[in-house]
Amino acid sequence: MIIAPRLLFLVTDDRYFVSHRLPMARAARDAGFEVHVATKTTGYSDKITADGFILHPLGWDKRKRKPHQILRDILEIRRLYMALRPDIVHHVALVPIIFGQLAATGLGLASVNTIAGLGSSFIGLDLVGRLLRQGLSTALRVLLNRASTLTVVQNEDDRQAVERIGIYPEKIRLVAGSGVDTDRLKPLPEPQGPITVGVAARMLEDKGIRPLVAAQQKLQAQGQDIRLILAGDPDLANRTAIKPDELTYFASLPGISWLGHIEDIEKLWTQCHIAALPSRREGLPKALLEAAAAGRPLIATNVPGCRDVAVHEKTGLLVPVDDANGLAEAILRLAGNATLRQEMGASARSFVETQFSATAIGAASLTLYRSLTQRPIEVAPRLI
């Protein structure tokens, strides 16, 4: 009997896996892989097991990063790797990559390591940011040049950045994001009422939330009834998190609502005319992909990741980083031109369909998995 190869995902939490990794996991499952998921559980376990994936809850907490806690987490992951002996481990994001690669030391496991954007640790310009960048660069250079490893980036800028760190070019692959289900998320008609801008993101300084609020308030002060909906959690484990009391204050300002995390992204875009993400850097932002799939024109910053989806003057408008005035001008331009909104929204939808569908991303990921295992594949899975 042919035993199905085991693929294990290591991700920070189950909500992230459900929102960002299902296309890859489903493609592997349908191709005959036995798919496992190791993660912290936060209430999304049923959605993982309902797809036939085998769940391994972890005790880690990304808010707790003292040395003894880090060592405990790495040892927990190592014990799982030794017991499960997966054919391939897919580490997603920087902490799972580093913890997972350390845990796998000496075990001879093949691994795919997805850098889902070079975030706060790589774009910070203060002393802490520079030290973090130096430390992470050294760790990644050592861990990702091992045998039987592939590093996945989501845009060409990140490919070049990873090469500059010292990762061998032959070990780097580009897979354009997490994919978006264009069959489920269809173009939506514009809502009635005042022009509304939506942003779906973690509420972080690095996501450009403060300049976006400043831009909207500037327009309000000019007599423009432009509304703003903030959708996302603050993510207090991130050093650039905007605290809940500040978000509550934002929600008290004229025309601003803060919804927190939302499960149904379609409901957000039914309320909005324009999608914004004025981030300082992204991998390939699913928030913009989903907004584009819903037929919304995009406003984003001219940075890696964002400009790969928000193509200036085609699918949306690009502005400089941390530029409230530029954001206000872009919002006002789209707010005053319904035809332009419709044209850019239609272009955004078409762009996502052809370049970033979940089907295409799942197939690209499956190619990586197959390249790392020589085990014959059959659909019938094995038991643990």
Protein Blocks (a to p, Z undefined) as FASTA:
>chain_A
ZZddddddddfblklmmmmmmmmmmmmmmnopacddddddehimmmmmmnopacdddfbd
fkbccfklmmmmmmmmmmmmmmnopabdcdedjklmmmmmmmmgonlpacddddebjafk
lmpcbfklmmmmmmmmmmmmmmmmpghiacddfbfklmmmmmmnopafklpccdehjbpa
fklmccddddedjddddddddddfklommmmmmmmmmmmmnopacddddeddeklmbmkb
ccfklmmmmmmpghiacebjafblmlmmmmpcbdcdddfbdfbdfklmmmmmnopacddd
ddehjlmmmgghklmccddehilklmmmmmmmmmmomklmmmmmmmmmmmmmmmmgfklm
mmmmmmmmmmmpcbdcdfbdcdZZ
